[in-house]
Amino acid sequence: MSGDWVWTQADIISRDSTTHRSTFIPIILGSDKMTVSVATGQNNYYPLYLSIGNMSNKVHCAHHNSVALIAFLAIPHTDKEHPAMTKPTVMRFSDGHYHHIIFGLSPYIANYEEQVLLACIVRGWCAKCLAMRQELNTDALYWSRKHAEALIEEFDLKTLWDAYGIVGDTIPFTSSFPRANIYQLIAPDILHQIIKGMFKDHLVEWVESYLKTMHGTTKANAILDDIDQRIMAVAPFAGLHRFPEGCHFKQWTGNDSKALMKVYLPAIEGHVPTEVVRTFRTLLEFTYLVHRNVLTEETLVAIQDTIDHFHKYREIFRQSGTIQTFSLPCQHAMKHYPDLICLFGALNGLCTSITESKHIDAVKDPYWWTNCNKPLGQMLIINQHLDKLAASRRDFNEQGMLEGNCLMATMQLLLTQDGRENGGTSQVLGSSPHNKDNGEAVDCPTSIEAHVELARTTQMKQARTVTDLAIELSLSRLPTILEEFLLQQANAEDYCNLCDIPLSECPIYGNKITVINSAAALFYAPSDISGIGGMQCEYIRSCHSWQNGPPWYDCAFVNTNPGLKGMHGLDVVCILGFFSFVSQSKCYPCTVVQWFDHVRDDPDVDMGMWIVHPALTANRHLATAVIHVDTIYHVAHLIPLYGTHPIPRTIKLHHSYDTFTTFYMNRFIDHHAFSLLSDSYL
């Protein structure tokens, strides 16, 4: 509701005095006939989804029934009357009050195949502007409803098809709706146009073709094998899809393409020219910028810069003979994004990933719950029941009827009593909520920017004392750095070193500790999968064996200077182990970390990523410390600088942080990391 389009609609509606004091409700539609064709076997039907534009994008991205399945449709025949779009009607809002409202068609969410179908445009042409099919890389005026109707009246069907890309014997469904211009209402499709289209179908394939053109098939295959090996060697990260055999497999999904985007750029560096690296980098920056939840004028300038630089750097593929033309609908659509942002606001709430996320719940699962005999009617009834159950659950939750259960209440009472009897140790006795491999959306208010706390489950088979932990980590200095940590917590920073501190002021702590394998980081990340408040929970792991598998030691950003912006106020550490201990009746949740130093004061020019390497002490030992978990800001992901030589095939993902010595800070691992690592220079 913050874009120019909704204000223009309000201006048009306000010309009629009978509509004054009404609320405008934009209707967001979305369709994808392919999924239902597989599910029902009826090619002339497809699911139609509906949402409204009065909800924030955070609610849309949270996938909490903000998008509803309303029908399985063929092309309907209507009486072309839409009174609720011209005259106010009274409806009850969720706050219990009644309002006069005016409906109106707003952005339509669809992939390219659906876009040209809706706009009655020939496949291969642009559904939004007049650019010629053979010259889509040029600028052109936008389609208008009056212009299209004038062309249809003037020319025959063949001329319309060949010269203008218009399917003249069909009419867009919006032709009878007031204030509706289908060419303007077609929403951008980040998933299919940019992620699956430009990145996977174009650039990744072009790299393979480029290598074969420049090096021949045999050497190119060897390079591609090394690129696969580099991808396989990337360190684990919460929610990061693994590629155990590289990126060559037949069936690609949107999640596969998103995962490859996060790790592909460092994998090709050293095997391709700088222009190719910069082409990928600018496309990734464009993708993350247009997906931001809040876009300012500075962001629009940055988006336009990435478009201009992408068009400049991609010429390497044409100059090398890899491709012949850039007249491609997906790449052409990139030009329209700045204007669409001005029209509709942030675009992350209008992507097809939102409607596709409903396919499983609204189409696939209901189909398999039917008896497969005339399933369409059964699927509609199932969806009606699911909607009613969701509404009931919402009502019960608001009345406090779903807060826990009898068993949990009894366990909590027992734990509380046990904690009082044993000196308050119940904090680590319950079962851990942090037992998932991936991050998860959290439905809580946006009250904090970031918060980290240790998991509740203790590790019974690990170290019980500081001495044991020092042996387990091969860190003989652990007692010393633990004392330094306690002095910092007590603000005893006036002393140069521990030797200067009087014995009476030395920190006192017991040798007993509690080791934990993970911690939960709660932070505000509305552009990622998050709750309705924009909050997400991500898990930080540090253990020698995660779920009976290989070791998992995450890295993290530590807030060392809150007064500086972006990476200038953060440092990177590798988490060697989480533990808690008691000193003078106070419990300290903390972690042993290994520090990294920045190689330069700015990101790498070609990759756009900061470079770090392990920090060393004056004695050339790895710099380690004990820090409080409150200083951890966000999980970090490091990818090695692979160089130009092939890496050994024996390197596995859990070897990455130990085998290599210099790393890129992966700013493309998720949207939150991109914003964090870009704020200092974008």
C-alpha positions in Angstrom: 0.0 0.0 0.0 3.0 2.3 -0.1 3.4 2.4 -3.9 2.2 4.9 -6.4 -0.4 2.5 -7.9 -2.6 2.4 -4.8 -2.6 6.2 -4.6 -3.6 6.5 -8.2 -6.5 4.1 -7.6 -7.6 6.1 -4.6 -7.5 9.3 -6.7 -9.7 7.7 -9.3 -12.2 6.3 -6.8 -12.5 9.6 -4.9 -13.9 11.3 -8.0 -17.2 9.8 -7.1 -18.5 11.5 -4.0 -20.5 8.4 -3.0 -17.2 6.5 -2.4 -15.8 9.0 0.1 -14.8 7.7 3.6 -14.5 4.2 2.1 -11.6 1.8 2.5 -9.9 0.5 -0.7 -9.2 -3.2 -0.7 -6.8 -4.3 -3.4 -7.4 -7.9 -4.5 -4.2 -9.8 -5.2 -4.7 -12.8 -7.5 -2.3 -15.6 -8.5 -2.6 -18.7 -10.6 -0.5 -21.6 -11.8 -2.2 -24.2 -14.0 0.7 -26.6 -14.2 0.4 -28.0 -10.7 -3.3 -28.8 -11.0 -2.9 -30.4 -14.4 -0.6 -33.0 -12.7 -2.9 -33.4 -9.7 -6.4 -33.7 -11.3 -5.7 -34.7 -14.9 -7.9 -31.8 -16.2 -5.7 -29.4 -18.2 -8.4 -26.8 -18.5 -8.5 -26.2 -14.7 -5.9 -24.5 -12.5 -5.9 -23.1 -8.9 -6.7 -19.5 -8.4 -5.3 -17.9 -5.2 -6.4 -14.7 -3.5 -5.0 -12.3 -1.0 -5.5 -8.6 -0.2 -3.1 -5.7 -0.4 -3.9 -4.3 3.1 -1.6 -6.8 4.8 2.1 -6.0 5.2 4.6 -8.1 3.2 5.8 -9.6 6.5 2.4 -11.3 6.8 2.5 -12.5 3.2 6.0 -13.9 3.6 5.0 -15.7 6.9 2.7 -18.0 4.9 0.1 -17.9 7.7 -3.1 -18.3 5.5 -2.6 -14.8 4.1 -3.1 -16.4 0.6 -6.2 -18.5 0.2 -7.3 -20.9 -2.5 -10.6 -19.7 -3.9 -11.3 -21.8 -6.9 -10.1 -24.3 -9.6 -11.1 -22.4 -12.7 -11.4 -22.7 -16.4 -12.1 -19.4 -18.3 -15.4 -18.2 -16.7 -18.3 -16.5 -18.4 -19.6 -13.5 -16.4 -22.2 -10.8 -16.7 -19.3 -8.2 -16.7 -20.8 -6.4 -13.7 -18.7 -5.7 -10.6 -20.7 -3.4 -8.3 -18.4 -3.8 -5.3 -15.6 -2.3 -7.4 -17.5 0.9 -8.1 -19.9 1.4 -5.2 -19.1 0.9 -1.5 -20.3 -2.2 0.3 -20.4 -2.8 4.0 -18.3 -5.6 5.5 -17.1 -6.6 9.0 -13.4 -6.3 9.6 -11.3 -8.5 11.9 -11.4 -5.8 14.6 -15.2 -6.3 14.9 -16.1 -3.0 13.3 -18.0 -2.5 10.0 -16.5 -0.4 7.2 -17.5 0.8 3.7 -15.1 -0.8 1.3 -14.3 -0.6 -2.4 -12.6 -3.6 -4.1 -10.2 -3.4 -7.0 -7.9 -5.7 -8.9 -4.3 -5.3 -7.9 -1.1 -7.1 -8.9 -1.5 -10.5 -10.4 1.1 -13.1 -9.3 2.1 -15.5 -12.2 5.1 -17.0 -14.0 6.0 -16.0 -17.5 3.8 -18.6 -19.2 0.8 -17.4 -17.2 1.7 -13.7 -17.8 1.6 -13.9 -21.6 -1.6 -16.0 -21.3 -3.3 -13.4 -19.1 -2.2 -10.4 -21.2 -3.0 -12.2 -24.5 0.6 -11.7 -25.7 2.6 -14.1 -27.9 5.1 -16.2 -26.1 8.6 -14.7 -26.4 7.3 -11.1 -26.2 7.2 -8.9 -23.1 3.8 -8.8 -21.4 4.5 -5.3 -20.0 6.1 -3.2 -22.8 6.3 -2.8 -26.5 9.8 -4.1 -27.0 10.2 -6.2 -30.2 10.8 -9.9 -29.7 14.2 -9.8 -31.4 15.2 -6.6 -29.5 14.1 -7.2 -25.9 17.4 -5.8 -24.7 16.3 -2.3 -25.7 14.0 0.1 -23.9 10.4 0.6 -24.9 7.1 2.2 -23.8 4.7 0.2 -21.6 1.6 -1.4 -23.0 -1.7 0.3 -22.4 -5.2 -1.0 -22.6 -6.4 1.6 -25.1 -3.4 1.1 -27.3 -3.9 -2.6 -27.5 -7.6 -2.2 -28.3 -6.8 0.3 -31.0 -4.3 -2.2 -32.6 -6.8 -5.0 -32.5 -9.4 -2.9 -34.3 -6.9 -1.7 -36.9 -5.0 -4.9 -38.0 -5.7 -8.5 -38.9 -4.8 -11.4 -36.6 -1.6 -12.3 -38.5 -0.2 -8.8 -38.4 -1.1 -8.5 -34.7 0.8 -11.8 -34.0 3.9 -11.1 -36.1 4.4 -7.4 -35.8 3.0 -6.6 -32.3 3.0 -9.9 -30.5 -0.7 -9.7 -29.7 -3.1 -12.6 -29.7 -6.0 -10.7 -31.3 -8.8 -13.3 -31.0 -8.8 -13.4 -27.2 -9.6 -10.7 -24.7 -7.8 -10.3 -21.3 -10.1 -11.2 -18.4 -9.6 -7.7 -16.9 -11.2 -5.9 -19.8 -14.6 -5.8 -18.0 -13.2 -4.7 -14.6 -13.0 -1.1 -13.6 -9.6 0.6 -13.3 -7.8 -2.6 -14.3 -4.9 -2.6 -16.8 -3.6 -6.2 -17.0 -0.3 -5.0 -18.5 0.4 -2.9 -15.5 -0.9 -5.4 -12.9 1.4 -8.2 -13.9 3.7 -8.6 -10.9 7.4 -9.4 -11.2 8.3 -13.0 -10.7 11.6 -13.1 -8.7 11.6 -16.9 -8.5 11.1 -17.8 -12.1 12.5 -14.8 -13.9 15.6 -14.2 -11.8 16.5 -17.2 -9.7 15.4 -20.1 -11.9 15.5 -18.2 -15.2 18.5 -15.8 -15.3 20.7 -17.6 -12.7 20.2 -21.3 -13.3 18.8 -21.6 -16.9 21.0 -18.8 -18.3 24.2 -18.0 -16.4 25.0 -21.4 -15.0 24.5 -23.0 -18.4 26.5 -20.2 -20.1 29.4 -20.9 -17.8 29.5 -24.5 -18.9 29.2 -23.5 -22.6 31.9 -20.9 -22.1 34.4 -23.4 -20.6 33.8 -25.8 -23.5 34.2 -23.0 -26.0 37.5 -21.7 -24.5 39.1 -25.0 -23.3 37.5 -27.8 -25.2 35.3 -30.6 -23.9 37.9 -32.6 -22.0 39.4 -29.8 -20.0 36.1 -28.1 -19.5 34.7 -31.3 -17.9 37.7 -31.4 -15.6 37.0 -27.8 -14.5 33.3 -28.5 -14.0 34.2 -31.5 -11.9 36.4 -29.2 -9.7 33.6 -26.7 -9.4 31.3 -29.5 -8.2 34.0 -30.5 -5.7 34.2 -27.0 -4.4 30.5 -26.8 -4.0 30.5 -30.2 -2.1 33.3 -28.9 0.2 31.3 -25.8 1.4 30.9 -25.8 5.2 27.4 -26.6 6.5 25.0 -23.9 7.4 21.5 -24.0 8.9 19.0 -24.5 6.1 21.7 -24.8 3.4 20.8 -27.4 0.8 23.6 -29.9 0.3 24.9 -30.9 -3.1 26.6 -34.3 -2.5 27.4 -34.7 -6.2 27.8 -31.1 -7.2 25.2 -29.2 -9.2 24.6 -31.7 -12.1 21.3 -33.4 -11.7 18.2 -33.7 -13.8 15.2 -32.4 -11.7 15.7 -28.9 -10.5 13.4 -27.2 -8.0 13.2 -23.5 -6.9 14.9 -24.5 -3.6 17.7 -26.1 -5.5 18.3 -22.9 -7.5 18.2 -20.7 -4.4 20.7 -23.0 -2.6 23.1 -23.0 -5.5 23.0 -19.2 -5.7 24.4 -19.1 -2.1 27.6 -21.0 -2.9 28.2 -20.9 -6.7 30.1 -17.6 -7.0 33.3 -18.6 -4.9 33.2 -22.0 -6.7 33.8 -20.6 -10.1 36.4 -18.0 -9.2 39.8 -18.8 -10.6 38.2 -20.9 -13.4 36.5 -18.0 -15.3 37.4 -14.4 -16.2 36.8 -11.5 -13.9 33.9 -10.3 -16.1 32.0 -13.6 -15.5 32.5 -13.4 -11.8 31.2 -9.8 -11.8 28.2 -10.8 -13.9 27.2 -13.4 -11.2 27.9 -11.0 -8.4 25.7 -8.2 -9.9 22.9 -10.6 -10.5 23.0 -11.9 -6.9 23.1 -8.4 -5.6 20.1 -7.4 -7.7 18.2 -10.5 -6.5 18.8 -9.7 -2.8 18.1 -6.0 -3.2 14.7 -6.4 -4.9 13.7 -8.9 -2.3 14.3 -6.5 0.6 11.3 -5.8 2.9 12.0 -2.0 2.9 13.3 -0.2 -0.1 14.5 3.4 -0.1 15.6 5.8 -2.8 19.2 4.7 -2.1 18.1 1.1 -2.7 16.5 2.0 -6.0 19.8 3.6 -7.1 21.7 0.5 -6.0 19.3 -1.7 -8.0 19.7 0.4 -11.1 23.5 0.2 -10.7 23.4 -3.6 -10.5 21.2 -3.7 -13.7 23.7 -1.4 -15.6 26.7 -3.3 -14.4 25.1 -6.7 -15.2 24.4 -5.6 -18.8 28.0 -4.4 -19.1 29.7 -7.5 -17.7 27.5 -10.1 -19.4 29.0 -9.0 -22.8 31.8 -11.5 -22.1 29.5 -14.3 -23.1 28.7 -12.7 -26.4 32.2 -11.7 -27.2 33.5 -15.2 -26.5 30.9 -16.7 -28.8 29.0 -18.5 -26.0 25.7 -17.0 -27.0 24.4 -14.9 -29.9 21.7 -12.7 -28.4 20.5 -11.3 -25.0 16.9 -10.9 -26.3 15.5 -13.1 -23.6 12.2 -12.4 -21.7 13.6 -13.2 -18.3 16.6 -10.9 -18.6 14.5 -8.2 -20.2 12.1 -8.3 -17.2 15.0 -7.1 -15.0 14.6 -3.6 -16.5 11.0 -3.3 -15.2 11.8 -3.9 -11.5 12.6 -0.4 -10.5 9.4 0.9 -12.0 7.4 -1.9 -10.4 8.9 -1.1 -7.0 7.7 2.4 -7.3 4.2 1.2 -8.3 3.7 -1.6 -5.8 6.2 -1.1 -3.1 8.4 -4.0 -1.8 8.1 -6.9 -4.2 8.9 -9.8 -1.7 5.2 -10.1 -1.0 4.3 -10.5 -4.7 6.6 -13.3 -5.7 5.3 -16.7 -7.1 7.1 -18.4 -4.2 4.2 -17.3 -2.0 1.6 -19.0 -4.2 3.7 -22.0 -4.9 4.1 -22.5 -1.2 0.3 -23.1 -1.1 0.4 -25.8 -3.8 1.3 -28.6 -1.3 -1.3 -27.6 1.3 -4.1 -26.6 -1.1 -3.6 -29.0 -4.1 -1.2 -31.9 -3.6 -2.1 -33.0 -0.1 -5.9 -32.7 -0.6 -5.6 -34.7 -3.8 -4.0 -37.6 -2.0 -6.6 -37.4 0.7 -9.3 -38.1 -1.8 -10.4 -41.4 -3.2 -9.2 -40.2 -6.7 -12.7 -40.6 -8.1 -13.8 -37.1 -9.3 -11.3 -35.6 -6.9 -11.9 -31.9 -7.6 -15.1 -31.6 -5.6 -13.5 -33.4 -2.7 -10.4 -31.2 -2.8 -12.6 -28.1 -2.6 -14.4 -29.5 0.5 -11.1 -30.4 2.1 -9.8 -26.9 1.6 -13.0 -25.4 3.1 -12.6 -27.6 6.2 -8.9 -26.7 6.5 -9.8 -22.9 6.3 -12.4 -23.3 9.0 -10.0 -25.3 11.2 -7.4 -22.5 10.8 -9.9 -19.9 11.7 -11.0 -21.9 14.8 -7.4 -22.3 15.9 -6.9 -18.6 15.5 -9.9 -17.9 17.7 -8.9 -20.4 20.3 -5.4 -19.1 20.4 -6.6 -15.5 21.0 -8.7 -16.7 23.9 -5.7 -18.5 25.5 -7.1 -21.9 25.0 -4.0 -23.4 23.2 -1.3 -22.3 25.7 0.3 -25.5 26.7 -1.4 -28.7 27.9 -1.9 -30.6 31.1 1.3 -32.7 30.6 3.5 -29.7 29.9 2.0 -27.8 32.9 2.8 -30.8 35.2 6.4 -31.1 33.8 7.0 -27.4 34.3 5.7 -27.6 37.9 8.1 -30.5 38.6 11.0 -28.8 37.0 10.4 -25.6 38.9 10.2 -27.6 42.2 13.3 -29.6 41.3 15.2 -26.4 40.4 14.4 -24.8 43.8 15.6 -28.0 45.6 18.9 -28.1 43.6 20.0 -24.5 43.6 18.2 -23.3 40.4 19.7 -25.8 37.9 16.4 -26.4 36.1 17.5 -24.1 33.3 19.3 -27.1 31.7 17.0 -30.0 32.7 14.2 -29.6 30.1 14.2 -31.0 26.6 15.8 -28.7 24.1 13.6 -26.8 21.7 16.7 -26.3 19.4 16.7 -29.7 17.8 16.0 -28.8 14.2 18.5 -28.7 11.4 17.0 -25.5 9.8 15.9 -22.2 11.1 12.2 -21.6 11.7 9.7 -18.8 11.6 8.8 -17.4 15.0 5.4 -15.7 15.6 6.4 -13.1 18.1 6.3 -9.3 18.1 9.3 -7.3 16.7 10.6 -6.4 20.1 14.3 -7.0 19.6 16.8 -6.9 16.8 18.8 -10.0 17.9 19.1 -12.3 20.9 21.0 -15.5 21.5 20.5 -18.1 24.2 21.9 -21.6 24.9 19.9 -24.7 24.3 18.4 -26.4 27.3 19.7 -29.9 26.7 23.1 -30.7 28.3 25.6 -33.1 26.9 26.1 -35.9 29.4 29.0 -37.6 27.5 31.2 -34.5 27.2 33.4 -32.5 29.5 32.2 -31.7 33.0 35.0 -29.5 34.2 37.1 -26.7 32.8 40.1 -29.0 32.8 38.3 -31.7 30.8 37.1 -29.1 28.3 40.6 -27.7 27.8 41.8 -31.2 27.0 38.9 -31.9 24.7 39.5 -28.7 22.7 43.3 -29.0 22.9 43.4 -25.6 24.5 45.7 -25.4 27.5 45.1 -21.7 27.9 41.4 -22.2 28.6 41.6 -21.5 32.4 43.5 -18.3 31.6 41.2 -17.0 29.0 38.3 -17.9 31.3 39.7 -15.7 34.0 40.2 -12.9 31.4 36.5 -13.3 30.5 35.4 -12.9 34.1 37.5 -9.8 34.6 35.9 -8.3 31.5 32.5 -9.1 32.9 33.5 -7.4 36.2 34.7 -4.3 34.2 38.3 -4.9 35.6 40.0 -3.5 32.5 42.4 -1.2 34.3 45.0 -3.9 34.6 47.4 -4.6 31.8 47.4 -8.4 32.4 46.5 -11.0 34.9 49.8 -10.7 36.7 49.0 -7.2 37.8 45.8 -8.1 39.6 46.0 -8.7 43.3 45.2 -12.2 44.5 42.2 -10.9 46.5 40.7 -9.5 43.3 41.2 -12.5 41.0 38.0 -14.1 39.8 36.8 -17.1 41.6 34.9 -19.9 39.7 34.2 -23.5 40.2 35.7 -26.1 38.0 32.3 -27.6 37.1 30.8 -26.6 33.8 27.8 -27.6 31.7 28.5 -28.2 28.0 25.8 -27.6 25.4 25.9 -28.4 21.7 23.9 -25.5 20.3 22.4 -22.1 20.8 19.3 -20.4 19.3 19.7 -17.0 17.7 16.4 -15.0 17.5 16.6 -12.0 15.1 14.6 -9.7 12.9 14.7 -11.0 9.3 11.5 -10.1 7.4 12.9 -10.9 4.0 13.7 -14.5 5.0 11.1 -17.1 6.1 9.9 -15.5 9.3 6.8 -15.1 11.5 4.2 -12.4 11.1 6.4 -10.0 13.1 9.4 -10.7 10.9 11.2 -12.7 13.5 13.2 -15.9 12.7 15.1 -18.4 14.9 18.3 -19.9 13.7 20.4 -22.5 15.4 24.2 -22.2 16.0 25.9 -25.6 16.4 29.3 -26.5 17.9 30.0 -30.2 18.6 32.3 -33.0 17.5 29.4 -35.0 16.2 26.0 -33.6 15.2 23.2 -36.2 15.2 25.8 -39.0 15.1 27.3 -37.5 12.0 30.5 -35.5 11.3 31.5 -32.5 13.4 29.7 -29.2 13.0 31.3 -26.0 14.1 29.5 -22.9 13.1 30.9 -19.4 12.7 29.2 -16.2 14.0 29.3 -12.5 13.9 30.3 -10.9 17.2 29.3 -7.3 18.0 32.6 -5.7 19.0 31.8 -2.0 18.3 28.0 -1.2 18.2 28.8 2.4 17.2 30.1 1.4 13.7 27.9 0.4 10.8 27.9 -3.0 9.2 31.0 -5.1 9.2 33.1 -2.2 10.6 31.5 -2.9 14.0 31.5 -6.8 13.8 34.1 -9.5 14.0 33.9 -13.1 12.9 34.6 -16.1 15.2 34.4 -19.9 14.9 32.4 -21.4 17.8 34.6 -24.1 19.4 32.1 -24.9 22.2 29.2 -23.6 24.2 29.2 -24.0 28.0 27.9 -22.4 31.1 29.3 -22.1 34.6 28.6 -20.4 37.9 30.9 -17.8 39.5 29.9 -16.1 42.8 26.3 -17.3 42.5 25.9 -16.0 39.0 25.5 -18.2 35.9 27.4 -17.3 32.8 26.3 -18.7 29.4 29.4 -18.4 27.2 31.4 -19.9 24.4 35.0 -20.6 23.4 35.8 -18.9 20.1 38.6 -18.6 17.6 39.0 -15.1 16.2 39.3 -14.2 12.5 41.0 -11.0 11.2 39.9 -9.0 8.2 42.4 -9.2 5.3 41.4 -5.7 4.1 39.3 -2.9 5.3 36.9 -3.2 2.4 35.3 -6.1 0.5 36.9 -7.7 -2.5 36.3 -5.6 -5.7 35.3 -8.6 -7.9 33.5 -10.8 -5.4 31.9 -8.1 -3.3 32.7 -10.1 -0.2 34.9 -9.4 2.9 37.9 -11.7 3.3 39.1 -13.0 6.6 41.8 -15.4 7.9 42.4 -16.9 11.4 43.9 -14.4 13.8 47.2 -15.2 15.5 48.8 -14.2 18.7 52.3 -12.8 19.1 53.5 -16.3 19.6 51.9 -17.4 16.3 49.1 -19.4 18.1 45.5 -19.2 17.1 43.8 -16.3 18.9 41.1 -17.7 21.2 38.8 -16.2 23.8 35.8 -16.9 26.0 32.9 -14.5 25.2 29.3 -14.1 26.5 26.6 -15.5 24.2 24.9 -12.0 24.3 27.7 -10.6 22.1 26.8 -13.0 19.3 24.7 -11.2 16.7 24.1 -13.7 13.8 25.4 -16.9 12.3 28.1 -16.4 9.7 29.1 -18.6 6.8 32.6 -18.7 5.4 33.6 -20.1 2.0 37.3 -20.7 1.2 39.3 -18.9 -1.4 39.9 -21.9 -3.6 42.4 -20.2 -5.9 43.1 -21.5 -9.4 44.1 -25.1 -8.7 41.8 -28.1 -8.3 41.1 -29.1 -4.7 41.6 -32.6 -3.4 38.6 -34.9 -3.6 39.2 -36.0 -0.1 38.0 -32.7 1.3 34.6 -32.9 2.9 32.3 -30.2 4.1 33.3 -30.7 7.7 36.9 -30.2 6.8 36.4 -26.8 5.2 37.3 -24.5 8.1 40.3 -26.6 9.1 41.8 -27.2 5.6 41.8 -23.7 4.2 43.3 -20.5 5.6 41.6 -17.7 3.9 37.8 -17.3 3.5 35.1 -15.1 2.0 32.3 -14.0 4.3 29.4 -15.3 2.4 27.0 -12.4 2.2 24.6 -14.4 0.0 23.9 -17.2 2.5 20.6 -15.4 3.4 18.9 -12.1 3.1 19.8 -11.1 6.7 23.5 -11.7 6.1 23.3 -9.7 2.8 21.8 -6.7 4.5 24.3 -7.0 7.4 27.4 -7.2 5.1 26.1 -4.7 2.6 25.2 -1.8 4.9 28.8 -0.6 5.2 29.2 0.2 1.5 25.9 -0.2 -0.5 
